[in-house]
């Protein structure tokens, strides 16, 4: 029995296996529900052991961690296999791939404040927009839109703003996304956005708004605003 | 267009738990939504244990702080992927913490490790007491640790608190590999059963 792989559960939970053994055991775990539950129980035990060691945390460390987190982008939730399979169209699959790639490259960007993920080598985004997203002082905001996401970056040093529309939900053939700046309730078209766009930083007090419009775009917005944000708040 | 709803990226932070008990599961769920206040509260609830464990395993204050930083950044980034059905939030965080601490120590393959190999007799077998006795408030866990056999306790201690691999533990304790592997597992089983019994 001593060679039974099951008995490695303790050493595994204590992180005392070497890499090859750990991988082997994880392969075994994938097909062994009772092993998984035993490991979970062991982890509950070791967490109790960790608590025995509780010490005070220096203020500088707390500040450092919170500051770092504020500049770090959270991973996108994993897509369950079924939904990925449902997303049948090649375009849709490509977008998921972009999402995954973006998440994997999540060196930065943030909720609210951040530095941009490097997109200079991403051919799908117009270079002007990629430049803003990749500016050293870029601050990026992700706005959920339905099942997709709309990203807006500003670069104070360049006094420019850019948007990335590639991860927005798919539209029917005869519909497009259109971007507007709204000042004092008066919308002005920035243009139809398929991949992304860059523009001068909108004037103070302007709101940036995204709508769905008939193909070719509209002179004034006809769709409900999907996104509406104040660029100075990014 | 004037009445467009104001954009909200992050749900407003919930009110602090009036009972004072910190519910890490809830805090982690809110962290997954980008709630910075929840993340800070989660940090405050668990960073003391993470830092203590890291110091214990890596034995280098600066490296221990790096571990804390790594752990909580991983928590921040991966909160969106945490699967609540697979265990409690606290356990998830402290499991990450231990893995990171062990990784740090293995990466360093430090002088201490070679010293330990060169002079296994210097391993201080009374040491668990030092760490474990410190924690009077954890009398229950301590009581359960006391219920282990010496070999179970040493196997678990050297692996968990000192970050040794199980072949290293076998060398240090001068026992065959299968014995150590088995003692680790039955030691944890005994602890689990003891804690469950005491907690019920």
Boltz contact constraints between the chains, C-beta under 6 A:
constraints:
  - contact:
      token1: [A, 2]
      token2: [B, 178]
      max_distance: 6.0
  - contact:
      token1: [A, 7]
      token2: [B, 181]
      max_distance: 6.0
  - contact:
      token1: [A, 7]
      token2: [B, 182]
      max_distance: 6.0
  - contact:
      token1: [A, 7]
      token2: [B, 185]
      max_distance: 6.0
  - contact:
      token1: [A, 9]
      token2: [B, 185]
      max_distance: 6.0
  - contact:
      token1: [A, 10]
      token2: [B, 184]
      max_distance: 6.0
  - contact:
      token1: [A, 10]
      token2: [B, 185]
      max_distance: 6.0
  - contact:
      token1: [A, 10]
      token2: [B, 188]
      max_distance: 6.0
  - contact:
      token1: [A, 11]
      token2: [B, 166]
      max_distance: 6.0
  - contact:
      token1: [A, 11]
      token2: [B, 181]
      max_distance: 6.0
  - contact:
      token1: [A, 11]
      token2: [B, 184]
      max_distance: 6.0
  - contact:
      token1: [A, 14]
      token2: [B, 159]
      max_distance: 6.0
  - contact:
      token1: [A, 14]
      token2: [B, 160]
      max_distance: 6.0
  - contact:
      token1: [A, 14]
      token2: [B, 184]
      max_distance: 6.0
  - contact:
      token1: [A, 15]
      token2: [B, 98]
      max_distance: 6.0
  - contact:
      token1: [A, 15]
      token2: [B, 99]
      max_distance: 6.0
  - contact:
      token1: [A, 15]
      token2: [B, 102]
      max_distance: 6.0
  - contact:
      token1: [A, 16]
      token2: [B, 159]
      max_distance: 6.0
  - contact:
      token1: [A, 16]
      token2: [B, 165]
      max_distance: 6.0
  - contact:
      token1: [A, 16]
      token2: [B, 166]
      max_distance: 6.0
  - contact:
      token1: [A, 18]
      token2: [B, 165]
      max_distance: 6.0
  - contact:
      token1: [A, 40]
      token2: [B, 87]
      max_distance: 6.0
  - contact:
      token1: [A, 41]
      token2: [B, 192]
      max_distance: 6.0
  - contact:
      token1: [A, 42]
      token2: [B, 188]
      max_distance: 6.0
  - contact:
      token1: [A, 43]
      token2: [B, 91]
      max_distance: 6.0
  - contact:
      token1: [A, 43]
      token2: [B, 95]
      max_distance: 6.0
  - contact:
      token1: [A, 44]
      token2: [B, 91]
      max_distance: 6.0
  - contact:
      token1: [A, 45]
      token2: [B, 188]
      max_distance: 6.0
  - contact:
      token1: [A, 45]
      token2: [B, 191]
      max_distance: 6.0
  - contact:
      token1: [A, 45]
      token2: [B, 192]
      max_distance: 6.0
  - contact:
      token1: [A, 46]
      token2: [B, 160]
      max_distance: 6.0
  - contact:
      token1: [A, 47]
      token2: [B, 90]
      max_distance: 6.0
  - contact:
      token1: [A, 47]
      token2: [B, 91]
      max_distance: 6.0
  - contact:
      token1: [A, 47]
      token2: [B, 94]
      max_distance: 6.0
  - contact:
      token1: [A, 48]
      token2: [B, 141]
      max_distance: 6.0
  - contact:
      token1: [A, 49]
      token2: [B, 160]
      max_distance: 6.0
  - contact:
      token1: [A, 50]
      token2: [B, 49]
      max_distance: 6.0
  - contact:
      token1: [A, 50]
      token2: [B, 53]
      max_distance: 6.0
  - contact:
      token1: [A, 50]
      token2: [B, 94]
      max_distance: 6.0
  - contact:
      token1: [A, 51]
      token2: [B, 49]
      max_distance: 6.0
  - contact:
      token1: [A, 52]
      token2: [B, 132]
      max_distance: 6.0
  - contact:
      token1: [A, 52]
      token2: [B, 135]
      max_distance: 6.0
  - contact:
      token1: [A, 52]
      token2: [B, 138]
      max_distance: 6.0
  - contact:
      token1: [A, 53]
      token2: [B, 52]
      max_distance: 6.0
  - contact:
      token1: [A, 53]
      token2: [B, 53]
      max_distance: 6.0
  - contact:
      token1: [A, 53]
      token2: [B, 56]
      max_distance: 6.0
  - contact:
      token1: [A, 54]
      token2: [B, 48]
      max_distance: 6.0
  - contact:
      token1: [A, 54]
      token2: [B, 49]
      max_distance: 6.0
  - contact:
      token1: [A, 54]
      token2: [B, 52]
      max_distance: 6.0
  - contact:
      token1: [A, 55]
      token2: [B, 48]
      max_distance: 6.0
  - contact:
      token1: [A, 55]
      token2: [B, 51]
      max_distance: 6.0
  - contact:
      token1: [A, 55]
      token2: [B, 52]
      max_distance: 6.0
  - contact:
      token1: [A, 57]
      token2: [B, 47]
      max_distance: 6.0
  - contact:
      token1: [A, 57]
      token2: [B, 48]
      max_distance: 6.0
  - contact:
      token1: [A, 57]
      token2: [B, 51]
      max_distance: 6.0
  - contact:
      token1: [A, 61]
      token2: [B, 65]
      max_distance: 6.0
  - contact:
      token1: [A, 65]
      token2: [B, 69]
      max_distance: 6.0
  - contact:
      token1: [A, 65]
      token2: [B, 72]
      max_distance: 6.0
  - contact:
      token1: [A, 68]
      token2: [B, 73]
      max_distance: 6.0
  - contact:
      token1: [A, 69]
      token2: [B, 76]
      max_distance: 6.0
  - contact:
      token1: [A, 72]
      token2: [B, 73]
      max_distance: 6.0
  - contact:
      token1: [A, 74]
      token2: [B, 77]
      max_distance: 6.0
  - contact:
      token1: [A, 74]
      token2: [B, 80]
      max_distance: 6.0
  - contact:
      token1: [A, 75]
      token2: [B, 77]
      max_distance: 6.0
  - contact:
      token1: [A, 75]
      token2: [B, 78]
      max_distance: 6.0
  - contact:
      token1: [A, 75]
      token2: [B, 80]
      max_distance: 6.0
  - contact:
      token1: [A, 75]
      token2: [B, 81]
      max_distance: 6.0
  - contact:
      token1: [A, 77]
      token2: [B, 80]
      max_distance: 6.0
  - contact:
      token1: [A, 78]
      token2: [B, 81]
      max_distance: 6.0
  - contact:
      token1: [A, 111]
      token2: [B, 9]
      max_distance: 6.0
  - contact:
      token1: [A, 111]
      token2: [B, 34]
      max_distance: 6.0
  - contact:
      token1: [A, 182]
      token2: [B, 1]
      max_distance: 6.0
  - contact:
      token1: [A, 185]
      token2: [B, 1]
      max_distance: 6.0
  - contact:
      token1: [A, 185]
      token2: [B, 2]
      max_distance: 6.0
  - contact:
      token1: [A, 187]
      token2: [B, 1]
      max_distance: 6.0
  - contact:
      token1: [A, 225]
      token2: [B, 4]
      max_distance: 6.0
  - contact:
      token1: [A, 228]
      token2: [B, 4]
      max_distance: 6.0
  - contact:
      token1: [A, 228]
      token2: [B, 7]
      max_distance: 6.0
  - contact:
      token1: [A, 229]
      token2: [B, 7]
      max_distance: 6.0
